[in-house]
């Protein structure tokens, strides 16, 4: 490279080896040539476009093929090295257009800062370089980047305007003044001077003059033994701590302000409306006068800005609702929403805390009446309905609980399913106020839930035990069916005769009967206490024709010989009836 008055350019003798190089014959030679030619890229305009065909030969998987277009790109790249193009030195005249924009914005800073304005220029490149929504080119000069940074503090738009149509600015640029300023003049900022003069702080000279003109501050050489009057009482009580310094009375380190300046001191302390406590705290370190605290309190109480921006008053004493004596005597209602695209009518029973939720599209009186009617059709009419007002805390708390519960549930299910699941869990959960689930308070029972499956089922256990007992008992049992009118013998207890003849009168149960005995007594017996009785006529008929009067017994248990279980054998013995007294 050589540097001269014209700029920087490559030395022709040094690049002769490249200009006389033969055409590449493979991919490796193309890659080497491109590496060498790119070393002089800053001197060669449009080099990437010219070398595009050669770069295509380096693509992965492409077969080698040297064509006419590749030869033309190779020839043009070598011709560029022989051209007269060079890197010229910086010309400051070319940046005057951008500098004029920066100068104008600084000149009118007081008028354009914080407002949107438009910059018109007859220099087309600046529309791109200084555009507020486009990044400054990284290769731009440092001064251009610095000017773009200055302009970024303003809200502006830049537009191109031809020099012929921009005659006013173009004419002034060609007629400069003979003397120029060294810097951009900025107007002075003078604001609220008159008001500052009116609120000048009280000085010691003023306090001195006011003290001399106040009769009560005239003190003799010594204090009297008794206080002369009530107005002098506050000073008489502090007589041992009062002192005079440069004709100003001090109580300790605090200046005793005469009446003429007290209102101004109060206004100074109340300038930012700090409140009564902070005004007192600040004043007690510098000034004092009798009843100073009362003056501060009256100032705050009569200040309009302090009144309209004061905090909320203390809460009123709590007056809870009277707890009803039975469910659904008083219900509280309120609307929740718009929430999840719907409005929800919330109803809460004061006694049981039972919650009802009704989705609706609109929160009108008609819709509210329809939802209330559907609820009253199930639970009946309440005595009192409390709608939304300042004392409807139960309904407002229910709205909050409903919203929090619905937000935490998954959105995979429908809205109706989520509402049903929330209500079921809420109703079976013990309430924090009553300690009992709302469902138990309302229905006097606990609804069955999935958690009940965890507990052992006593009823099923009893049924299983009964079934087991039946199976053991029925192994050697025979089902004997008797009907009303059948001749039977009834078991007798407490008498010498063990069985007493009779007739079935009524069947009172599956295996129980009422029997009319021959002695006109009526007894109740179990099937195990009854046996069938046959007369001599029936026995004779059975021998002559065994099939006569033989009827099937319904539901009679049939036991096959293969599955029959041999009956248990017990020792035979004579049983005697005990004697009863």
Secondary structure as GFF3:
##gff-version 3
##sequence-region A 1 581
A	DSSP	beta_strand	2	4	.	.	.	ID=ss1
A	DSSP	beta_strand	7	9	.	.	.	ID=ss2
A	DSSP	alpha_helix	16	19	.	.	.	ID=ss3
A	DSSP	alpha_helix	27	37	.	.	.	ID=ss4
A	DSSP	three_ten_helix	38	43	.	.	.	ID=ss5
A	DSSP	alpha_helix	47	50	.	.	.	ID=ss6
A	DSSP	alpha_helix	52	56	.	.	.	ID=ss7
A	DSSP	alpha_helix	68	82	.	.	.	ID=ss8
A	DSSP	three_ten_helix	92	95	.	.	.	ID=ss9
A	DSSP	alpha_helix	96	107	.	.	.	ID=ss10
A	DSSP	alpha_helix	109	112	.	.	.	ID=ss11
A	DSSP	beta_strand	116	121	.	.	.	ID=ss12
A	DSSP	alpha_helix	124	129	.	.	.	ID=ss13
A	DSSP	alpha_helix	142	151	.	.	.	ID=ss14
A	DSSP	beta_strand	155	160	.	.	.	ID=ss15
A	DSSP	alpha_helix	167	173	.	.	.	ID=ss16
A	DSSP	alpha_helix	193	198	.	.	.	ID=ss17
A	DSSP	alpha_helix	204	213	.	.	.	ID=ss18
A	DSSP	three_ten_helix	215	217	.	.	.	ID=ss19
A	DSSP	alpha_helix	233	237	.	.	.	ID=ss20
A	DSSP	beta_strand	242	245	.	.	.	ID=ss21
A	DSSP	beta_strand	248	251	.	.	.	ID=ss22
A	DSSP	beta_strand	254	256	.	.	.	ID=ss23
A	DSSP	alpha_helix	259	269	.	.	.	ID=ss24
A	DSSP	alpha_helix	276	283	.	.	.	ID=ss25
A	DSSP	beta_strand	287	288	.	.	.	ID=ss26
A	DSSP	alpha_helix	292	302	.	.	.	ID=ss27
A	DSSP	alpha_helix	304	308	.	.	.	ID=ss28
A	DSSP	beta_strand	330	339	.	.	.	ID=ss29
A	DSSP	beta_strand	342	349	.	.	.	ID=ss30
A	DSSP	beta_strand	355	360	.	.	.	ID=ss31
A	DSSP	alpha_helix	365	379	.	.	.	ID=ss32
A	DSSP	beta_strand	384	386	.	.	.	ID=ss33
A	DSSP	alpha_helix	393	407	.	.	.	ID=ss34
A	DSSP	alpha_helix	415	428	.	.	.	ID=ss35
A	DSSP	alpha_helix	438	443	.	.	.	ID=ss36
A	DSSP	three_ten_helix	450	454	.	.	.	ID=ss37
A	DSSP	alpha_helix	458	473	.	.	.	ID=ss38
A	DSSP	three_ten_helix	474	476	.	.	.	ID=ss39
A	DSSP	beta_strand	487	491	.	.	.	ID=ss40
A	DSSP	beta_strand	499	509	.	.	.	ID=ss41
A	DSSP	beta_strand	512	517	.	.	.	ID=ss42
A	DSSP	beta_strand	522	526	.	.	.	ID=ss43
A	DSSP	three_ten_helix	527	529	.	.	.	ID=ss44
A	DSSP	beta_strand	530	532	.	.	.	ID=ss45
A	DSSP	alpha_helix	536	544	.	.	.	ID=ss46
###
